[in-house]
Amino acid sequence: MRIVYIAGPFRAVNSWEIEQNIRRAEALALEVWRLGAAALCPHANTRFFQGAADDAVWLEGDLAMLRRCDALITTERWERSTGAQAEVAAARVWGLPVFHLLSQLAAYLSKP
């Protein structure tokens, strides 16, 4: 089974906006699972950890998880996130496919 990393904004101006970012990522993760791939949604891993460690810790850990994935898909508004930008850049350097649309990911996953 292929593993698809969900990249998108986490941080925001308040806890409500953070939660909205997390929910967007989780909704996309569910669609990835429905396509038959395992979704890795780092947003859900650190949902309640704000302020518990330096932001660099989260990004370093996220990049370590991304390295083990087969592809990356972005949420809406991913461009607004420096973390998501770094994840997309890393995926491209490592040769992982990067998708911005679920239909593109679906076509990729349908190939053997």
Secondary structure as UniProt FT lines:
FT   STRAND          3..7
FT   HELIX           15..34
FT   TURN            35..36
FT   STRAND          38..40
FT   HELIX           42..45
FT   TURN            46..48
FT   TURN            50..51
FT   HELIX           55..66
FT   TURN            67..68
FT   STRAND          71..74
FT   TURN            76..77
FT   HELIX           78..80
FT   HELIX           82..93
FT   TURN            94..95
FT   STRAND          98..99
FT   HELIX           102..109
//
